[in-house]
């Protein structure tokens, strides 16, 4: 019963964090200079939690929050959500392999993944004749998001206490207990 409660409390915390980040993006308060694009804190949180404890990150929560954010911000519906889901599943499937490498390797995986997602998003918008963001804005956003990722990981580990599972826990999770 205790493990089930912990699992659901972490899932609730993950849901609350994504919802708070999305609501924060909607606030009209903008404290950064206008030349600096906003980092994608939500995807940083998704990746950080996914690489540590993928069982705490329900796909339905990622889908719902990302899609609702697209609706409210008037972004092309479903495109970024699909890319985030593909990336999240990639991280889920490769978490065990990435988990045992250094933190620098984890950051490199995140950087490459986010860059590929951003380029893919931009290319799909160009191919579909939608109005894509200026590509000059895409690279700074990628750099800022990648630079912010270690801070999100620190918050994930030290504030929310989401740590990589031990080898015993990995065995239990694989067995489905």
C-alpha positions as CSV (number, residue, x, y, z in Angstrom):
1,X,0.0,0.0,0.0
2,X,2.8,2.4,0.8
3,X,4.6,1.9,-2.6
4,X,1.3,2.5,-4.4
5,X,0.8,5.7,-2.4
6,X,4.3,6.9,-3.2
7,X,3.8,6.1,-6.8
8,X,0.6,8.1,-7.1
9,X,1.9,11.0,-5.0
10,X,4.9,11.3,-7.4
11,X,2.6,11.1,-10.4
12,X,0.5,13.8,-8.8
13,X,3.6,15.9,-8.2
14,X,4.7,15.5,-11.8
15,X,1.2,16.5,-13.0
16,X,1.2,19.5,-10.8
17,X,4.7,20.6,-12.0
18,X,3.8,20.3,-15.7
19,X,0.5,22.2,-15.1
20,X,2.3,24.9,-13.1
21,X,4.9,25.4,-15.8
22,X,2.2,25.6,-18.5
23,X,0.2,28.1,-16.5
24,X,3.4,30.1,-15.9
25,X,3.9,30.3,-19.7
26,X,0.4,31.9,-19.9
27,X,1.0,34.6,-17.4
28,X,1.4,38.1,-19.0
29,X,4.4,38.8,-16.8
30,X,7.6,38.6,-18.7
31,X,10.8,39.4,-16.7
32,X,13.4,38.5,-19.3
33,X,14.7,40.8,-22.0
34,X,12.7,40.6,-25.3
35,X,15.7,39.3,-27.3
36,X,16.0,36.1,-25.2
37,X,13.6,33.3,-26.1
38,X,11.9,31.4,-23.3
39,X,13.4,28.0,-22.4
40,X,11.2,24.9,-22.6
41,X,11.2,24.1,-18.9
42,X,8.3,21.6,-19.3
43,X,10.4,19.4,-21.6
44,X,13.3,19.7,-19.3
45,X,11.1,18.4,-16.4
46,X,9.7,15.6,-18.6
47,X,13.2,14.4,-19.6
48,X,14.6,14.7,-16.1
49,X,11.8,12.7,-14.5
50,X,11.7,10.2,-17.4
51,X,15.4,9.4,-17.1
52,X,15.1,9.0,-13.4
53,X,11.8,7.3,-12.8
54,X,9.7,6.7,-15.9
55,X,7.1,5.0,-13.9
56,X,6.3,8.4,-12.3
57,X,5.6,10.0,-15.7
58,X,2.2,8.9,-17.2
59,X,1.9,9.3,-20.9
60,X,-1.6,10.6,-20.5
61,X,-0.4,13.5,-18.4
62,X,2.4,14.4,-20.8
63,X,-0.1,14.3,-23.7
64,X,-2.8,16.3,-22.0
65,X,-0.7,19.1,-20.6
66,X,1.4,19.5,-23.8
67,X,-1.7,19.5,-26.0
68,X,-3.6,21.9,-23.8
69,X,-0.7,24.2,-23.8
70,X,-0.7,24.1,-27.6
71,X,-4.4,25.0,-27.7
72,X,-4.1,27.9,-25.3
73,X,-0.9,29.3,-27.0
74,X,-2.4,28.9,-30.5
75,X,0.4,26.7,-31.7
76,X,-0.1,24.1,-34.4
77,X,-2.2,21.4,-32.7
78,X,-0.6,18.1,-32.0
79,X,2.8,18.7,-33.7
80,X,4.9,19.6,-30.6
81,X,2.8,17.1,-28.5
82,X,3.7,14.3,-31.0
83,X,7.4,15.3,-30.9
84,X,7.4,15.4,-27.1
85,X,5.7,12.0,-26.9
86,X,8.2,10.5,-29.3
87,X,11.1,11.9,-27.3
88,X,9.6,10.8,-24.0
89,X,9.2,7.2,-25.3
90,X,12.8,7.3,-26.7
91,X,14.0,8.4,-23.2
92,X,11.8,5.8,-21.5
93,X,13.3,3.0,-23.7
94,X,16.9,4.2,-23.3
95,X,16.7,5.4,-19.7
96,X,18.5,2.3,-18.3
97,X,21.3,2.7,-20.8
98,X,21.6,6.4,-20.3
99,X,21.2,6.0,-16.5
100,X,24.6,4.3,-16.0
101,X,26.6,6.9,-17.9
102,X,27.9,10.2,-16.5
103,X,25.7,13.3,-16.1
104,X,27.6,15.0,-18.9
105,X,26.5,12.1,-21.2
106,X,22.9,12.5,-20.0
107,X,23.1,16.3,-20.8
108,X,24.5,15.5,-24.3
109,X,21.7,13.1,-25.0
110,X,19.2,15.7,-23.9
111,X,20.9,18.4,-26.0
112,X,20.9,16.3,-29.2
113,X,17.3,15.1,-28.6
114,X,16.0,18.6,-28.0
115,X,17.9,20.0,-31.1
116,X,16.5,17.2,-33.3
117,X,13.0,17.9,-32.0
118,X,13.3,21.7,-32.6
119,X,14.7,21.2,-36.1
120,X,11.9,18.6,-36.9
121,X,9.2,21.0,-35.6
122,X,10.6,23.8,-37.8
123,X,10.9,21.6,-40.9
124,X,7.4,20.3,-40.6
125,X,6.1,23.8,-40.3
126,X,8.1,24.8,-43.4
127,X,7.0,21.8,-45.4
128,X,3.4,22.4,-44.5
129,X,3.6,26.0,-45.5
130,X,2.6,27.1,-41.9
131,X,4.2,30.2,-40.5
132,X,7.3,28.8,-38.8
133,X,9.2,30.8,-36.1
134,X,12.3,32.5,-37.4
135,X,15.1,29.8,-37.3
136,X,17.3,32.5,-35.7
137,X,15.1,32.2,-32.7
138,X,15.2,28.4,-32.6
139,X,18.9,28.0,-31.9
140,X,19.0,30.4,-28.9
141,X,16.0,28.7,-27.4
142,X,17.7,25.3,-27.8
143,X,20.9,26.6,-26.2
144,X,19.0,28.2,-23.3
145,X,16.9,25.1,-22.7
146,X,20.0,22.9,-22.8
147,X,21.7,25.2,-20.4
148,X,18.7,25.1,-18.0
149,X,18.5,21.3,-18.0
150,X,21.1,20.7,-15.3
151,X,19.2,23.1,-13.0
152,X,15.9,21.3,-13.6
153,X,17.7,18.0,-12.8
154,X,19.1,19.5,-9.6
155,X,15.5,20.5,-8.6
156,X,14.2,17.1,-9.6
157,X,16.7,15.3,-7.5
158,X,17.1,17.5,-4.5
159,X,13.7,19.2,-4.1
160,X,11.4,16.5,-5.4
161,X,13.6,13.6,-4.4
162,X,13.2,11.8,-7.7
163,X,16.3,9.7,-8.0
164,X,17.4,6.9,-10.3
165,X,16.2,3.5,-9.1
166,X,18.7,1.1,-7.5
167,X,19.5,-2.1,-9.3
168,X,17.1,-3.9,-7.0
169,X,14.3,-1.5,-7.8
170,X,15.0,-1.9,-11.5
171,X,14.5,-5.6,-11.2
172,X,11.3,-5.1,-9.3
173,X,10.0,-2.7,-11.9
174,X,10.9,-5.1,-14.7
175,X,9.1,-7.9,-13.0
176,X,6.0,-5.7,-12.7
177,X,5.5,-5.8,-8.9
